[in-house]
Amino acid sequence: MAASKGESELKELFVDELKDIYWAEKHLTSALTKMADSATSDELQTAFEKHLAETENHVSRLEQVFKAVGEKATAKKCDAMAGLIEEAEGLLEDTKEGSLTRDVALISAAQKVEHYEIASYGTLRTLAGVLGYPKAVELLEQTLAEEKKTDALLTEIAEGSINESAKQE
């Protein structure tokens, strides 16, 4: 009896976390559009545009996860993502338009978002496995891999030239 109650509480936590990241991904789409428009370097702008397309896929993939676990896809405000987006907006206000310093700030903000998403998707994938949802595990693993790849790309862009070039401004 206690095990089934524990499992239902764990599923409740899992679903609550799904709702959280679902809200986060939906709100990230508009933030990524603004970040792409604000980027100075073509390379960074292209990276944001690519990640925007992936994020739109993440939203639909999350809808598949909800379906795979027998739940309706609903969003619950993610205070963490709301804060990260607000911080990114503040960095835009505090940096000069057209500068590489702004690109450094955008990369910083984007990597904070990526690290939050990596933590969230890693936890969700693990919980889906524990709860016996193999289809959800597969879907969440795909998104986790994409988030890690985006984080690595942002590091590559920053270390490739933007950080050093910004130092000259």
C-alpha positions in Angstrom: 0.0 0.0 0.0 2.8 2.5 0.9 4.7 1.6 -2.3 1.7 2.5 -4.5 1.2 5.8 -2.6 4.9 6.5 -2.9 4.7 5.8 -6.6 1.7 8.0 -7.1 3.5 10.8 -5.2 6.5 10.3 -7.4 4.4 10.4 -10.5 2.7 13.6 -9.2 6.2 15.2 -8.8 7.2 13.9 -12.3 4.1 15.4 -13.9 4.5 18.7 -12.0 8.1 18.9 -13.2 6.9 18.2 -16.8 4.4 21.1 -16.5 7.2 23.3 -15.3 9.5 22.6 -18.2 6.6 22.8 -20.7 5.9 26.3 -19.5 9.6 27.1 -19.7 10.1 25.9 -23.2 7.0 27.7 -24.4 8.2 31.0 -23.0 11.7 30.4 -24.2 10.6 30.6 -27.8 9.9 34.3 -27.6 13.0 35.0 -25.6 15.2 33.2 -28.2 13.6 35.3 -30.9 14.6 38.4 -29.1 18.1 37.0 -28.3 18.7 36.2 -32.0 17.5 39.7 -33.0 19.9 41.2 -30.4 23.0 39.2 -31.3 25.8 41.1 -33.0 27.7 38.2 -34.7 26.1 36.2 -37.4 27.3 32.9 -35.9 25.5 33.6 -32.6 22.4 34.8 -34.3 22.3 31.6 -36.4 22.9 29.5 -33.2 19.9 31.2 -31.5 17.7 30.7 -34.6 18.7 27.0 -34.7 17.9 26.6 -31.1 14.6 28.3 -31.5 13.6 25.7 -34.0 14.7 22.9 -31.6 12.8 24.6 -28.8 9.6 24.5 -30.8 10.3 20.7 -31.3 10.9 20.4 -27.6 7.4 21.8 -26.9 5.8 19.2 -29.2 8.0 16.4 -27.8 6.9 17.3 -24.3 3.3 17.0 -25.5 4.2 13.5 -26.6 5.7 12.8 -23.2 2.5 13.9 -21.5 0.6 11.6 -23.8 3.0 8.7 -23.1 2.4 9.0 -19.4 -1.4 9.4 -19.7 -1.6 13.1 -18.8 -2.9 16.2 -20.5 -0.3 18.6 -21.6 -0.6 21.6 -19.3 1.8 24.3 -18.3 2.6 25.6 -14.8 4.6 28.8 -14.5 8.3 28.0 -14.1 9.7 30.7 -11.8 13.3 29.6 -12.6 12.9 30.2 -16.3 10.9 33.4 -15.7 13.9 34.6 -13.7 16.5 33.5 -16.3 14.6 35.3 -19.0 14.3 38.4 -16.9 18.0 38.3 -16.2 18.7 38.0 -20.0 16.5 41.1 -20.6 18.5 43.0 -18.0 21.8 42.0 -19.6 20.4 43.4 -23.0 19.6 46.6 -21.3 23.0 46.9 -19.7 25.1 46.2 -22.8 25.6 48.3 -25.9 23.7 47.4 -29.0 25.9 46.0 -31.8 28.7 45.2 -29.4 30.5 41.8 -28.9 30.2 42.5 -25.2 26.4 42.1 -25.7 27.1 38.8 -27.4 29.1 37.6 -24.4 26.2 38.6 -22.2 23.8 36.8 -24.4 25.9 33.6 -24.4 26.1 33.8 -20.6 22.3 34.1 -20.3 21.7 31.4 -22.8 24.1 29.0 -21.1 22.3 29.6 -17.7 19.1 28.6 -19.5 20.8 25.5 -21.1 22.1 24.4 -17.7 18.7 24.7 -16.1 17.2 22.7 -19.0 19.9 20.0 -18.8 19.2 19.6 -15.1 15.5 19.4 -15.7 15.6 17.0 -18.6 18.1 14.8 -16.8 15.9 14.5 -13.8 12.8 13.9 -15.8 14.5 11.2 -17.9 15.6 9.4 -14.8 12.2 9.7 -13.1 10.5 8.4 -16.3 12.7 5.4 -16.1 12.0 4.7 -12.5 8.2 5.1 -13.1 8.4 2.7 -16.1 7.7 5.0 -19.0 10.2 3.9 -21.7 8.7 6.1 -24.5 9.0 9.1 -22.2 12.6 8.2 -21.4 13.4 8.0 -25.1 11.8 11.4 -25.9 13.4 13.1 -22.9 16.8 11.7 -23.8 16.5 13.2 -27.3 15.8 16.6 -25.8 18.6 16.3 -23.2 21.1 15.5 -25.9 20.0 18.5 -27.9 20.3 20.8 -24.9 23.8 19.5 -24.2 24.8 20.0 -27.8 23.5 23.6 -27.7 25.5 24.3 -24.5 28.7 23.0 -26.2 28.0 25.1 -29.3 27.6 28.3 -27.2 30.9 27.5 -25.4 32.6 27.0 -28.8 31.3 30.3 -30.1 32.3 32.2 -27.0 35.8 30.7 -26.9 36.3 30.7 -30.6 36.4 34.5 -31.0 33.7 36.4 -29.3 35.2 36.6 -25.8 38.6 37.7 -27.1 37.1 40.2 -29.6 34.9 41.7 -26.9 38.0 42.4 -24.8 39.1 44.9 -27.5 35.9 47.0 -27.1 
